[in-house]
């Protein structure tokens, strides 16, 4: 029963010509978003409208409507919704100047305004359901119904009549609704930090953090699970994404835990719990931290420092749980011969500390999160050229751009 609320659509991987075309579209989306966020002087409203339409297209093409959808074939109705998403984006971008200059609730909405506003609202709700599940979608639907029919409720919860045109005017045609702060954050700070984490991972940073964790905790009781906790936390400092954290570190730690005698369910649970906390760890945290900064006016660096204590309060009990269970079940650590030495680890990946230092320095010096993320990406690119093993080829950079767009799709859906 609970799966109804938590299940999301399956991630598709179309092959052949369609797969190449979708990947190229995702990479182009990343190039445009980086340019618009860091270098373009276009107004914020146009940026958000374009970004949302691009994310909706990717959502309907790459995420099926249910967890059991076909992983390779894109059905006709998803092509239709992707096309409608693109058409909506074209309409709103073409009307951006008019929308920015109109007087809310005074200038009437045209028939085409109402049609495309309704369309983008329905498409956005469906994209949210596919990417983050029915739980959040149900909450949103309840509040939408409350807006439209709350005048029929008596007492303190009731409100005055709100017509459908009034509702669309505020929700779609102002920056207080759909095209507001959350999506602007996803299109700027969050996207660039996800790009930073993806770039660092492709260069080999995730391997470095795993080796550090293995060196520190691998030989102690419950070593494989402790490696999962530490490596997931360290990787979370650069990704801010629990999903990518599980995929990256879990592909190594879960098989290792199973090999050492851990039950598969426990191995998966440890990895998921540890990766979930990755979005709490500074300097790179989830989109929520950037939204907090925008709404409150508090510098992002202050929020990042404040996050240290709750992040530690999250990870210490997980680590203790792993340790105590290992003691009780007499689970051994990893053999010394299978663990990397500190010397080798630092020789092969120590330079990956530089990008984290670069981001932290930029934030402390007062640079915006946008430029801090840009400096971090530049630092990764520079560090990766030092050794042939970590060098990022044009193909890898292409893969990084496409993967970044795909990782941001659920973030945009939530925002």
PyMOL commands that set and color helices and strands:
alter all, ss='L'
color gray80, all
select helices_A, chain A and resi 3-6+16-38+44-62+76-94+96-101+111-132+134-152+155-157+164-172+181-203+205-217+223-239+242-259+264-280+287-296+300-329+336-338+342-364+369-384+388-390+394-414
alter helices_A, ss='H'
color red, helices_A
deselect
rebuild
show_as cartoon
